[in-house]
Amino acid sequence: MRFSVSLLVGALVAGVSASNVQELLPDNFETVIGKVPAFVEFFAPWCGHCKNLAPVWEELANAFEHAKDKVIIAKVDADGAGRELGQKYGVTGFPTLKFFDKAGVESKYEEGRDLETLVAYVTKKTGVKSKLPAKPPSAVKIVDVHNFDEIVMDPSKNVFISFTAPWCGHCKSLKPIWEKVANWYEPEGDVVIANFNADDEKNKEIAQKYGVSGYPTLKFFAKGADKIPQEYTGGRSDIDLVKYLNEKTGSSRAVGGGLDTKAGRLAELDVLAQKFFTASKDARAEILKEASTVAAKAGATAKHYIRAMEKLVAGTEGYIEKESKRLTTILGKKTLAPAKVDELRVKANILAAFSEKAEEEKEKTQEKIARANAEL
């Protein structure tokens, strides 16, 4: 009984430690290469970058374990037992990644070393789909030498671009933040959040042109005819990046998505809205006329100020409070399209303009009363 348990434990351990990465040596290399497409990592055990890549390479192999008859994920210790293979295929640095097609024709891999990029590459080369669950498309625009002018130099777009390198630790730390910011600004039709692999050989001329000497380098290309880049040197938190983009683009995006509480507000109409809210019934009609004149020359959101004033002039008391509560309830739903959320947020922001001054004055009065009572 004890022997059977030992065998079972041994089998479980073997199953857990089994790797889908096939190790190639001089004596088995040709039994694989030239028979089935293979993506091969030439590594050295002491190499730091190889150690960082190792768990990703395992995940890549796991993602294609269902299709080993169509593609093999393999590795060669090019500084040990597979040294002669490394020499044969011109390996001079580690890790070196090479793809061998079914005929054994090699091509050097020079793209990113993150799992998503590697999986996309294998799929592109073989047509085989991975087992990884499909992710929604990234809001970050991928730019290279072929589409740089089309995207970055578009005079109708504000472009915030990160120049990165696949091996750069700071770039890897920035990536999830960059993705979030791109998602938050996606509703803005004239704002593009982009990424450029400045370490890719084909892209290096452009990187040099724009003075990229370290990673990541962030540059902002404002819309307009000139498109002269401004280097960003501020913090890399989502709060810092959103603040910078709002200042540069005139947007009112909030950290976490959606619009902030000032979106859609117009300073001149804010003053009139606050004046209107505390005015007498007779005075409100005159303020409405003044606001209508201002609104005719203002932006599209001005109509919301006028509608609220018209409701109150018509005698719909409590409109501001009731409509604000209604909008808050709707905005709490998670099924709304981003554009609809933005529209409702602007309306809610403008309604707040009517009462916030009154609320501030009320709070100040209450504070004065509390202080007076405390002195008694």
Residue, then its C-alpha position, 0 to 999 in steps of 0.5 A: m500500500r505504501f509503495s502504491v502511494s509513493l508511485l501515485v505521488g511520484a506520478l503527480v509530481a511528474g505531471v506537475s513538473a512536465s513541460n510542454v517546451q521541447e528541449l532540442l539537442p544536436d542529436n534530435f534537432e533534425t527530427v523536429i526541425g523541417k518536419v513541423p513548424a517550430f519556435v525555438e529559444f536559444f538560451a544560456p542558463w546564466c543569462g538574466h534575460c533568459k531567466n525572465l523569459a523562461p516562465v513566459w516561454e512555458e506559458l507560450a508552450n502551454a498555449f499551443e500544447h493542443a497543436k503539437d502536430k502543427v507547431i512546436i515551442a522548443k529551446v536550445d541550451a546554446d551555451g551548453a549541450g546545444r552549443e554547436l547548434g547555436q554556432k550553426y545558426g549564428v547565435t551571438g547573444f541570449p536569448t535569440l529566438k528563431f522561427f523555423d517553418k515546415a521546410g526548416v527555413e529560419s527567420k529571426y524573431e525581433e518583436g516583443r517578449d510578452l506572452e500576447t505578442l509571442v502568441a500573436y506571432v505564432t498564430k500569424k506564422t502557423g494559423v494555429k489559434s492558442k488556448l488563451p482566452a480571447k482578450p478585447p482589442s487594446a485601445v493602445k494604437i501600435v505604431d511602427v515605421h510603416n504607419f507612423d506618419e499616418i497616425v502620429m502626424d495626422p493633423s486632426k489628432n492629439v497623439f501621446i506615444s510611448f517609445t519602448a523596448p520589449w526588454c525594458g523593466h520600466c516599460k513593462s511597469l508602464k504598460p498596464i497603466w498605458e492600457k488603462v489611460a488608452n481605454w479612458y480616452e478612447p471616447e475622445g475622437d481626437v486623442v490617440i494613445a500609442n506605442f512604438n517599439a523603438d528597439d525594433e531594427k526597422n523602427k530605429e531610424i525614427a527613434q533616433k530622429y526624435g531623440v529617443s535614447g532611453y526607455p520609456t520615452l513619452k512624447f506628445f504630438a499636438k494636433g495641428a499642422d506643425k506636429i512638433p513633439q513635446e517630451y513628457t517628463g512628469g510622473r508615470s502614474d495614471i493620475d499624472l498622465v490623465k492630468y497632463l492629457n486633460e491640460k494638453t487636449g482640453s478633455s475632462r477625463a477622470v481617473g478610472g474612466g468617464l468624465d470628471t465633474k467639470a466636464g461640459r461646464l461653461a464658466e459664464l453660464d455657471v455664474l448665471a445658473q447660480k444667480f438664477f437659482t437664488a433669484s426671485k421668480d420675476a428676476r429669473a425670466e430676465i436671467l434666462k434671456e441673458a443666458s440664452t444670448v450667451a448660449a447662442k455663442a457657446g458650445a453644444t452643452a449650453k442647451h442643458y443650462i437653458r433647458a433647466m432654466e426654462k423648466l424652473v421658469a415654467g413652474t416645475e419646482g424641484y426640477i433640479e433635485k429630481e432630475s439630478k437624482r434620476l441621472t445619478t440612478i441611471l449613471g449607476k447602471k453598468t450596461l450603458a454605452p460609454a457615449k451615453v455615460d458621457e452624455l448623462r454625466v455632462k447633464a448631471n454636471i450642469l445641473a450641479a452648477f445651479s445649486e452648488k453655490a447655494e450649497e456652499e453658502k449653506e455650509k458656510t452659514q452652518e459653520k458660522i452658527a456652529r462656531a457661534n454656539a461653541e463660543l457660548 
